[in-house]
Amino acid sequence: MADETKHDDWVSQLTSPGWRLIPTGIDPAIEGTLEDMARAAHERKQSGKHPGAIKRAEDELELGLFDLEQLWWHLGLPT
């Protein structure tokens, strides 16, 4: 399944640095590991804000919302 492979790829990159969370509004962008960005986006969602966009800094690879929700599930965070 293509989605399972893609999810496994994201999971394998959780500890990799070089990711950026670009929030909506006036909040500043932050950088760190993919796990850091997934947790920060989850905190934004839980506080009623838009989770923002997560991109890999080096090549602008962007996670879709479905992929982000799958990472939250993997990390045990409520969706």
SERO-4910 file (N, C-alpha, C, O; in steps of 0.05 Angstrom, whole numbers):
BEGIN
 pado doro    nc1    nc2    nc3   cac1   cac2   cac3    cc1    cc2    cc3    oc1    oc2    oc3
  Met    A     17    -24      0      0      0      0     18     25      0     36     27     16
  Ala    A     12     43    -17     27     68    -19     25     84      6     46     95     15
  Asp    A      2     87     18     -2    103     43     14     92     66     26    107     81
  Glu    A     15     65     69     30     52     91     60     57     87     74     63    107
  Thr    A     69     55     63     98     61     57    104     90     64    125     95     76
  Lys    A     87    108     56     91    136     61     92    141     91    109    156    101
  His    A     73    129    105     72    133    134     97    122    147    109    135    164
  Asp    A    106     99    139    131     87    149    155    106    144    173    108    160
  Asp    A    155    119    120    176    138    114    176    161    134    197    170    143
  Trp    A    152    172    139    150    194    158    159    186    186    174    200    199
  Val    A    150    162    195    158    152    221    188    149    223    200    155    244
  Ser    A    200    139    202    229    135    203    245    161    204    268    161    211
  Gln    A    232    183    198    245    209    198    238    226    223    247    249    225
  Leu    A    223    214    242    215    230    266    238    243    280    235    265    290
  Thr    A    261    230    282    284    241    297    303    257    279    323    267    289
  Ser    A    296    260    254    313    275    236    310    305    239    287    315    240
  Pro    A    332    320    241    330    349    244    324    362    216    324    348    196
  Gly    A    320    388    217    318    402    191    289    406    183    284    410    159
  Trp    A    270    405    201    242    409    195    233    436    206    244    446    225
  Arg    A    213    448    193    203    475    200    173    474    202    159    463    184
  Leu    A    162    485    224    133    489    227    127    518    220    137    536    233
  Ile    A    111    522    200    103    549    192     74    552    199     56    543    186
  Pro    A     69    566    222     42    570    231     28    592    215     40    608    201
  Thr    A      1    592    218    -14    614    207    -15    637    227     -9    632    251
  Gly    A    -21    660    218    -22    683    237      5    695    242     23    693    225
  Ile    A      9    707    265     33    721    271     54    705    286     76    715    291
  Asp    A     47    680    293     66    663    308     91    658    290     88    653    266
  Pro    A    115    659    302    139    654    286    142    624    279    132    607    293
  Ala    A    156    620    257    163    592    249    183    581    269    199    596    281
  Ile    A    183    555    273    202    542    290    215    519    275    203    509    256
  Glu    A    239    511    283    253    489    270    261    468    290    265    474    314
  Gly    A    265    444    281    274    422    298    270    395    284    270    394    259
  Thr    A    267    374    300    262    348    288    233    346    278    216    362    286
  Leu    A    228    326    262    200    322    253    182    316    277    159    326    277
  Glu    A    192    302    296    175    296    320    169    322    335    147    327    344
  Asp    A    189    340    338    185    366    351    163    381    337    146    393    349
  Met    A    164    381    310    145    397    294    117    384    296     97    399    297
  Ala    A    116    358    296     90    344    298     77    350    325     53    356    327
  Arg    A     93    350    346     82    356    373     74    386    375     53    392    387
  Ala    A     90    404    363     83    432    364     57    437    348     40    453    357
  Ala    A     54    424    325     30    427    309      6    416    325    -16    428    324
  His    A     10    394    339    -12    383    355    -20    402    377    -44    405    383
  Glu    A      0    414    391     -7    433    412    -23    457    401    -42    466    413
  Arg    A    -16    466    377    -31    487    364    -60    479    359    -78    493    365
  Lys    A    -63    454    349    -90    444    343   -106    442    369   -130    450    369
  Gln    A    -94    431    390   -108    428    415   -116    455    428   -136    456    442
  Ser    A   -101    476    422   -108    502    432   -128    517    415   -134    541    420
  Gly    A   -137    504    394   -157    517    376   -146    531    352   -161    544    337
  Lys    A   -119    530    349   -107    544    326   -104    524    303   -106    500    307
  His    A    -99    535    279    -93    518    256    -65    505    262    -48    519    271
  Pro    A    -62    479    256    -36    466    262    -12    478    247     10    474    256
  Gly    A    -17    491    225      5    502    210     15    482    189      4    460    187
  Ala    A     36    489    175     48    471    155     76    462    164     91    479    174
  Ile    A     82    437    161    108    426    167    123    421    141    113    407    123
  Lys    A    146    433    139    162    429    114    191    421    122    201    430    143
  Arg    A    203    406    105    232    400    109    247    424     99    243    431     76
  Ala    A    264    435    115    277    460    108    294    459     83    295    478     67
  Glu    A    307    436     78    326    435     56    314    434     29    325    445     10
  Asp    A    290    422     26    279    419     -1    249    425     -3    236    419    -23
  Glu    A    238    437     19    210    446     19    191    423     16    168    427      7
  Leu    A    198    398     24    180    376     24    159    382     46    167    388     69
  Glu    A    134    380     40    113    387     59     95    363     65     87    348     47
  Leu    A     88    360     91     70    339     99     41    349     95     35    372    100
  Gly    A     24    331     85     -4    338     84    -17    334    111     -5    321    129
  Leu    A    -41    345    115    -54    342    141    -59    313    148    -57    306    172
  Phe    A    -66    296    129    -71    268    135    -45    255    145    -46    240    165
  Asp    A    -23    261    133      3    250    142     10    260    170     20    245    186
  Leu    A      4    285    175      9    296    202     -8    283    223      1    276    245
  Glu    A    -34    278    217    -51    265    236    -42    236    241    -45    226    263
  Gln    A    -31    223    220    -21    196    224      3    196    243      6    178    259
  Leu    A     20    217    241     43    219    259     33    224    288     45    213    307
  Trp    A     13    240    291      1    245    318     -8    218    330     -3    213    353
  Trp    A    -21    203    313    -31    176    322     -7    159    331     -8    146    352
  His    A     14    159    314     38    143    320     50    151    347     60    135    362
  Leu    A     50    178    352     62    188    377     44    186    401     51    194    423
  Gly    A     19    176    397      1    172    418    -14    198    426    -24    200    448
  Leu    A    -14    217    408    -27    243    413    -56    241    403    -61    230    381
  Pro    A    -76    251    418   -103    250    409   -108    267    384    -97    289    382
  Thr    A   -124    257    366   -131    273    342   -157    284    346   -167    298    329
***
